[in-house]
Amino acid sequence: MILETLNPMHYNITSLVPDTMPVATVPILILMCFLFLIWNHEETSSIPGPGYCMGIGPLISHGRFLWMGVGNACNYYNKTYGEFVRVWISGEETFIISK
């Protein structure tokens, strides 16, 4: 009798979860997604350059500077975006001005 009460298969798991649980999770998930979008929203800059894209843009920009070196990376961004470019180096917004 004691072993029967300790057996987890003895209980029906669906009877332990209230019926309102699935109904309440949908609005909570929608609210969390909305707050996540607001938190990651950054106003677009009028200065050309790689996008922020939830922090991936700065990682790619910094990685390009480490991999290619400052001179080659600056030339790449100038060919891609023009003479005045906004990039991220070490997590800080950096402007490249060249002619």
C-alpha positions in Angstrom: 0.0 0.0 0.0 2.9 2.4 0.8 4.6 1.5 -2.5 1.3 2.2 -4.4 1.1 5.8 -3.0 4.8 6.5 -3.9 4.4 5.3 -7.5 4.3 8.4 -9.8 2.3 6.5 -12.4 -0.5 6.2 -9.8 -1.4 9.9 -10.1 -2.9 11.5 -13.2 -0.7 14.5 -13.9 -3.4 16.4 -15.7 -5.6 16.4 -12.6 -2.8 18.3 -10.8 -2.7 21.2 -13.3 -5.7 23.5 -13.2 -7.7 24.0 -16.3 -7.0 27.8 -16.3 -3.3 27.3 -16.7 -3.2 27.0 -20.6 -5.6 30.0 -20.9 -3.4 32.1 -18.7 -0.1 31.3 -20.4 -1.1 32.7 -23.8 -1.5 36.3 -22.7 1.6 36.0 -20.5 3.7 34.8 -23.5 2.3 37.6 -25.7 3.1 40.2 -23.1 6.7 38.8 -22.7 7.3 38.9 -26.4 6.0 42.4 -26.6 8.2 43.6 -23.7 11.2 41.8 -25.4 10.6 43.7 -28.6 10.3 47.0 -26.8 13.4 46.3 -24.8 15.5 45.5 -27.9 14.1 48.3 -30.1 16.6 50.9 -30.9 15.8 53.9 -33.0 17.4 53.7 -36.5 20.2 56.1 -37.0 20.5 58.3 -40.0 24.2 57.3 -40.2 24.8 54.3 -42.4 26.4 51.2 -41.0 25.6 47.6 -40.0 22.4 47.2 -38.0 22.2 46.5 -34.3 20.0 43.4 -34.6 19.7 42.5 -30.9 23.4 42.9 -30.3 24.6 40.7 -33.2 25.6 43.6 -35.4 28.2 44.9 -32.8 29.6 41.4 -32.4 30.0 41.0 -36.2 31.5 44.5 -36.5 34.0 43.9 -33.7 34.9 40.5 -35.1 35.6 41.9 -38.5 38.0 44.5 -37.0 39.8 41.8 -35.1 40.0 39.4 -38.1 40.8 41.8 -40.9 42.6 44.5 -39.0 41.7 48.2 -38.7 42.8 49.3 -42.2 41.1 46.5 -44.2 37.9 46.6 -42.1 37.7 50.4 -42.6 38.1 50.0 -46.3 35.5 47.3 -46.4 32.9 49.5 -44.5 33.7 52.5 -46.6 33.1 50.6 -49.8 29.9 49.1 -48.4 28.3 52.1 -46.7 30.1 55.2 -47.9 32.5 57.8 -46.4 30.8 58.2 -43.0 30.1 54.9 -41.3 28.9 53.9 -37.8 30.4 50.6 -36.5 31.0 49.1 -33.1 34.5 48.4 -31.7 34.7 46.8 -28.2 31.0 47.4 -27.7 31.2 51.1 -28.3 29.7 53.0 -31.2 32.5 54.3 -33.4 32.4 56.5 -36.5 34.7 56.0 -39.4 35.2 59.2 -41.5 37.2 58.9 -44.7 37.4 60.4 -48.1 
